[in-house]
Amino acid sequence: MLKIATILDEVRSSYATHNRKLKELSLLRSKSPSPSYFFSAFSKTLTPLFDFHRRLASADCVVSFVTTFAAATDDEFLDHFLKFLIVAAAASN
């Protein structure tokens, strides 16, 4: 989770780092013991994004990065990610 959090922290300030960090996050995912282990850490790291009560440029930057990463991965990851978003949206309402 710490490595994922570090990557997300680095992409929040600039879109210029996104391509390099996408490669780093993909490498982390490929080295993960299992897809579910990676997704669990990934989703727990994203949870604080739902605590913002107003739009911030840094949060928008992270959201853009995460959507690009999710769209570039396999269907199984995208399926888990969309289910995570549905649950998170329902919880925030």
C-alpha positions in Angstrom: 0.0 0.0 0.0 2.9 2.4 0.8 4.3 2.0 -2.7 0.9 2.6 -4.3 0.3 5.6 -2.0 3.7 7.0 -3.0 2.9 6.8 -6.7 -0.5 8.4 -6.2 1.1 11.2 -4.2 3.6 11.8 -7.0 0.9 12.0 -9.7 -1.3 14.5 -7.9 0.9 17.5 -8.7 1.4 17.1 -12.4 0.0 15.2 -15.4 3.6 15.1 -16.8 4.5 12.2 -14.5 1.6 10.0 -15.4 3.1 7.9 -18.2 6.2 7.0 -16.1 4.1 6.3 -13.0 1.6 4.1 -15.0 4.6 1.9 -15.8 5.7 1.8 -12.2 2.2 0.9 -11.0 1.8 -1.7 -13.7 5.2 -3.2 -12.6 3.9 -3.3 -9.0 0.8 -5.1 -10.1 2.7 -7.7 -12.1 5.0 -8.4 -9.1 2.1 -8.7 -6.7 1.5 -12.2 -5.2 -2.0 -12.2 -6.6 -4.4 -9.9 -8.5 -6.7 -9.8 -5.5 -3.8 -8.8 -3.2 -2.9 -5.9 -5.5 -6.5 -4.8 -5.9 -7.1 -4.9 -2.1 -4.1 -2.6 -1.5 -5.1 -0.4 -4.5 -8.7 0.1 -3.3 -7.6 0.8 0.3 -5.2 3.4 -0.9 -7.9 5.1 -3.0 -10.5 5.4 -0.2 -9.3 8.8 1.1 -10.2 10.3 -2.3 -13.8 9.9 -1.3 -13.4 12.1 1.8 -13.0 15.4 -0.2 -16.0 17.7 0.1 -15.0 19.9 -2.8 -13.1 19.5 -6.0 -9.4 19.9 -5.8 -7.0 20.0 -8.7 -4.7 17.5 -7.1 -7.6 15.0 -6.6 -8.7 15.5 -10.2 -5.1 14.7 -11.3 -5.2 11.4 -9.2 -8.6 10.5 -10.5 -7.4 11.0 -14.1 -4.4 8.8 -13.4 -6.4 6.1 -11.8 -9.0 6.0 -14.6 -6.2 5.7 -17.2 -4.6 2.8 -15.2 -7.9 1.0 -14.7 -8.8 1.3 -18.4 -5.4 0.0 -19.5 -5.6 -3.2 -17.4 -7.4 -6.4 -18.0 -11.1 -6.9 -17.8 -11.0 -8.6 -14.4 -9.3 -5.6 -12.8 -11.7 -3.2 -14.4 -14.6 -5.3 -13.3 -13.4 -5.2 -9.6 -12.6 -1.5 -9.9 -16.1 -0.7 -11.2 -17.7 -2.7 -8.4 -15.5 -0.9 -5.9 -16.7 2.5 -7.3 -20.4 1.5 -7.2 -20.0 0.5 -3.5 -18.1 3.6 -2.7 -20.6 5.9 -4.4 -23.5 4.2 -2.5 -21.6 4.6 0.7 -21.0 8.3 0.1 -24.7 8.9 -0.5 
